[in-house]
Amino acid sequence: MASMLMKNPMTFSSDRSLLARRKKKKRSSSSKNQNQNNIINHNNIINNNNNNRDSNITEWNSQSQQQVYSYKLLKALHQAQTSSSALKGGRAVRKVADRVLAIAAKGRSRWSRAILTNRLKLKFIKRLSKRQKIAGSPAIRLPKKPRASMLKPRMKYLPAFQKKARVLSHIVPGCREQPLPVVLEEATDYIAALEMQIRAMSALADLLSGASTSNAPHDQLG
């Protein structure tokens, strides 16, 4: 009986070590499964983003999207021309074209939302300044954009790759202070949209120039 009592502590300690090893294996296996699930979820997110980006690019390259954009652009230009604030110069035409392009994106991208919200901010500030002029209070000045000379000292000591990424984030609307993957994804969609815009505006320019030349002989005969 005494010998059995002497052996029990050894068997108890071995059982404890066995349980500890089993718990450790369970923890390691659960952590491995969790890491694998995280990797799978991350890959699924990347694949979904890539699929959405590819679908957006193919949509911008489609002929139907170009026709819809051309129709909306002509309508917006006509409304801007007939309104009280008539178009003045190519910059105003560019603003209208960019606004229609952002509307065509349907708010799915960061750059389209930035263009639309920036336009709403400018409208609000202009209306508020008009009210303050009528009331006699000093008008609100529009916030000035940072000059390129202010950005040069910061970018002077950056590596070449980070400089290019910083410049790209300032070119694409709504991408300042954004991580590089977001900037690249937005830039890819923005470039595809701009290419469609160029094709549509070139086709409209050719159409309008052809219509003006065809009407010229009739004007001379009349």
Salt bridges, closest charged atoms under 4 A:
GLU59 OE1 - ARG108 NH1 3.19
ASP98 OD2 - ARG94 NE 3.46
